[in-house]
Amino acid sequence: MTTIKDKAAVVGIGHTAFSRRSDRSELAMAAEASMAAITDAGLTPEDIDGIVHLNMDTVNEVALQNALGIPNLRYFPVFAWANLCGAVANAAMAVATGMAANVLLFRSMNGRSQRRLGVARQVELSGGDDAFSFPFGLLTPALCDAIIARRHMHLYGTTSRQLGAVAVACRKHANMNPRAIMHGRPMTIEDHQASRTIADPLRLLDCCLESDGAGAIVITSAERAAGLPQPPAYVMAAAAGTGPRQGVHKPYASAAMAEFPETTFVAKQLFGQAGVTPGEIDVAQIYEHFTIAVIIALEDLGFCSKGEGGPFVEGGRIEIGGSLPVNTSGGNLSEVYIHGITHIIEGVRQIRGTSTAQVPNAELSFVAGPNFIPTGALIFRK
């Protein structure tokens, strides 16, 4: 079977400052983050011939090409939803097959100052997935994920304090990261338990940040990566996938509600391609719009058995110094929420050895996207 294993590498990373109010356009932030990633890679805009981005982004490839002064693009697909890991897989495939030489991937959003995802939207008779949720009161992601969290608690005895263990780990790592929005703001499990309910059983500190910022990476072939200044983070494996009755924030479409076959499907591809097991992973960045997402992802990705995610995250196990440090930059909960581009950047930093919460001698760095919309995951290696 032909794969992209070890045929591509991330060679450049960049981002803007992270804030609650950028006072900048999403195009300006995308250009800044992209230029930082290109410079970090030791390249110039003239070297970039591919751009991959999400269909959720307001910045398109031509606008960014013009802002950066890129003369020509020959590869510019658009990926669905928040599936940045899947987009990396696509970019890696492009450079591995010669469809492009150097591909830029970015995400830019004013998610606090302009387009807040946590604000209830007006119910419209517009059809699609929304027609099966909006009229029944599921107007925000928190309301939908609360159903998932409650179902997991019912089936497996998962507790609010176990959800809090995820939040505490992310905050601990953010307090080691000067870039993080929540840097300098320690949090205890008691703080978590005292925070107000947003959508029962989810509390305020179970929820990701609403924030402004942008991030970008540059991907090239393994051959070209060897001659560039930064230590390459080789794409050992990359996979994307959907599940049966796929929906977006629609847990009631799944018979179990608290497990996601699309995540299991991606894990099977990913670990099969890499030829390693979850137990060999040194550090993981797992997309967490809410704390429950980490617990379920750890199960569905194979890091623990179904129903054991709650106990798995307790006792500092997912904190730096634990057996599987998770979200070592602070993640969506405490660093910044830009749909997971910073999870990918942190995954690369762990391979480079430059994280503010560095796992000693990290050889295999895992990144996972959202676990119940069209999803994806990555394994980087040195």
N, C-alpha and C positions, 0 to 999 in steps of 0.2 A: 504494500500500500504506500503510495506517495504522500508525504506529509510536508509541512513547512518547518518541521522540527529543526532548530538550530540554523535555519537559513536566513533569518532576519534578526535585527537587534534594534533596541531603542538606544540612540546615541546622543539625544538632546532632550532636555527638559526645561520648562520655563513656566512662570506664572506671574500674575500681578500681585499687588497687595490684596488682602482679603478684608472685607468690611461689611457693614450693614447699609452703607450708603456710599456708592462710588462717585456719584456726580459725574459719571463718564458714560459714553455710549458703549454698547456691547461690542461694536466694531473696533473702537479704540482699544478696549481691553483685549480683544482677540489679537489685534496686531501687536500689542506690547508683549503678551505671553508668547506668541508665535516667534517674534524676533528674538526673545530671550532664549527660546529652545533652539532656534537655528544657530545663534551665536554660541550657545553651550556645546553644540555639535561640531563647532569649528567650520561651519558652512556659511554661505551667503544666500540671500533670497534667490539668486540666479541658479543655485543648485537644486532648488525645490521644483519638482515637476508633478507632484501629486498632493492633493488636499482631500482629507476624509473628515466628514463632520456629521452631526446628527440632524435629523429632520425637525427636531425641536428648536434648533438654534436659529435666531433671527439673522445671523451673519451667514451669507452664502459664500461659496468658494471664489466667485468672481470679485466680490467686494473685498475679500481678504487678499486675493492676488494683487489687486490694484493698490491696496493700502501698503503692501509689502514691497511692491515693485518687482514681482515675479513675472518674467517675460512670457512664459508659456506654461500651460498645464496639459498633461496628457492623461491624467487619471484623477477623477473627482467624483466618486460615488457618495451617496448620502445614506446614512444608516438610520434604522428606525429606533425611536424612543430613546431611552437612556442607556443603550447597549454599547457603551464605549469599548468594552472588552471585545465584543464582536467586531467593532470597527478596527481595532488593532489587528485582529486576525485577518481582516480584509486587507489592510495595509501591508501586513507581513507577506501575505500571498502575492500582492502586487510586486513588491521588491524582489521576492524570491523567484518569480517567474519572468522578471524583466519588463513588466508592464509599466513600471516606474523605477526611478533610481533612488529618490529620497522623498518620502511622503510625510507631510505635516498633518497631524491630527490635533484638533482643538475643541474646547468647549468654553463659551463665554455667556454669562448670564447675570443680569441684575435681578436676582431672585428675592431680594428684600425690598429694594427701593422702587421697583417697577412692576414685577410680575410675581406676586406672592402665591405659592402653590397651596398654602394652608388656608386661604380665604375662600369661603363658600361661594361658588359661582352660581349665577342665575340659571334656573332650570329652563331649558329651551327644548322645544319639540324638534330636535335635530337628528334623531335616530342614532344608529350605531350603538356602541357599548353604553354610552351615557343614558340611553333610553331605558336601560335595565337597572340603573342605579340612582340617578338624580331624582326621579319622581318619588323614590322611596326613602329619601333623606341621606343617601350616601354621597355627600357633596364635596368631601375633602379626603385626601389620602389617609389622614388620621382616623376618620370614621371607618374606612374600609379595613385598615390594618388592625383596628381594635377588635374586629370580628375574628381575625386570624389569631391574635394574641389570646383572646378568650377561649377559642377552640383548643389551642395548644395547652392552655392551662387545664381545661376540662379533661382532655385526653391523657395528659402526661403529668399533671400535678405541678406544672411550672408555676413559679411564684413571681410576685412583683419584685421581690428582692433579687431574684436571679436576673430579671430584666435590668434592674439597677446595677448589677455587677458589670454588665456591658457598658452602661453609661459611665460608671466610675473608671473603668479601664481606659476608655477613650479620653476622659478628662485628664487622667493621670498622664497620658502620653502628650496631650495638648499642652500641659503645663511644662513639658520638656521642650516644646516647640515654639519659639518666639513668633513664628508666622501665624500661629493659630489665633482665631478670634477669641477663644476662651483661655488663652494663655494668661497666667496670673490669677485665675479664678478657680481655686481648688474646689473639689466636690467630694462629699462623703456619701455613703449609702443612706445615712439619715437625711441628708439634703434631698436625695432622690425621693425618699419615702414621704417627705414633707411637701414636695412640689405638687402643685394643683393638678387635678384631673383634667385632661383635654378631651379624651374619648375613652371611657372606662373599658379596659383597665390601664390604658396608656396615660402616663403623667407627662407634665411638661418636659421633664428631663429624660423621657423616653424618646423625645422627638428631635429630629435633625434641625440644624440651624436653617434659618432663612437668610441668605447672604448674597453679596455681590462679589464677582471676581471672574478670573479666566485662567485657564491652564492650557499647556500645549506640550506635545512631544514630537520628536522626529524619529522616523524609522527608516532604516536602510538595510541593504543586504549584509550578510555576515562578512563577505569579502571586503566590502567598502568600510565596514565598521572597524576592521583591524587597523586601518590607517588613520583613524580619527582620534582626537585628543582624549575623549572620555572613555573610561572602561565600559565596554558594551554590556548591556543587559540583554542577553540572547533570549529570543522567544523560543523556549523549549517546547511549548505547546500553547495552542490558542484554539478556542472552540466557541461556537454560538448555537443557540437552539430555541425552539418553541416547544410548547406542550399541547396535549389534547384540550380542546375547548379553551384555547388561549384567550385571555382577556387582560385588560389593564386595570389593576386594583379591583379585581372582581373575584374575591375569594369564594363566593357562593357557587361559582361555576365548577369548582373542584369538589369531588365527593368527600374528600378528607379535610379540606380547607387549611389544614396545618402542615401540609407537605406539598411540594411543588415538583411534578415530574419533569418539567423543563430543566430545573437545576440538576436533577439526577442524570438526565439525558446528557447535559453538557459535561458533567463530571466524568461520565463513562468515556466520552470522547477524549477529554483532556488528559486524564491519567493514562489512558491507553496509548495516546500519541506520545506522551512524555516517557512512558515506561517506568514511572515511579508510583508510589502509593501516597495517600494523604499523610501517613505517619512519617514520611521523609521530608515533608515541608518544614522549613525553618521559621517562616514568618508569613502572616496572611493579612491582606487588606480586603475586608468584606463589606460591601455596600450596605449601609445601615441608615435608611431613611427613618427607621424606628428600631428600637433595641431588639424587638422580637425577630427582626430580619436576620440578625447575626446568629441567634440560637437555632432558628430553622435552617439556615444555610449550612451551619456546621454539621447538622444531621444529614441534609440532602446531598451535600458534597462528599460525605463519607468520612469526616473527621471524628464522628462518633455515631453511635446507633440512634435510630429514631426514638425520640422521647428522652434522650440523654443530654440534649443540648443545654438544658437548665443547669444540671449539676456540672457539666463540662466547663461553664464559664465562671464557676465559683472559685473561691480560694486563691485568687490571683493567677489562675492558670493562663488567662489570655492577656495578662499584663506583661510588660517587659521584665524579663527574668523568669517568666513562667514557661510552661512546656510548649505553648503555641501563642506567642504574642500576636495580637490582632489590632489592626488600625493604629499603627505606631506613630502616625502624625496627629492623631486626634479624630480622624474620620469625619464623616458628615455630621456627627453629633457634636464635635467640639473643635475641629479645625475650621472647616468651611464646607458648604454644600454647593458643589458645582457638578452635580450628576456623576461623580465618581472619577473625574479626570485626575484629581489629587490622589486618589487611591493608586492609580497607575504610576503617577510620579513618585509616590512614596515607595511603591514596589521596586522601582528602578533605584531609588536612593539606597535601599537595603542591599541591593547587589553591589552598588558602588562603595558601600561602607560609609555613607555620608548622612545617614538619618540622625535626627536629634535624639531618637530612642533606638539606637542601633543594636540589632541582634548580633552578638559576636560570631564572626565566621559564617554569616548567612550565605548559603550556597544556592538554595531554592526559595524563591519568593513568589507567593501565590496572590493573585488578585481575582476577585469575583464581582460581577455586576449585580444588578437587582435580581431577586430570586423568584419573581412571579410575573414578570412581563417578558417578552422576548429577551433572552439573557445571554450571558457569555462569561468566560473566565480565561485566565492566563497563568502560565508558569514561566517566570524568568529564571535564568541561571547565569552564573559567572562565565 
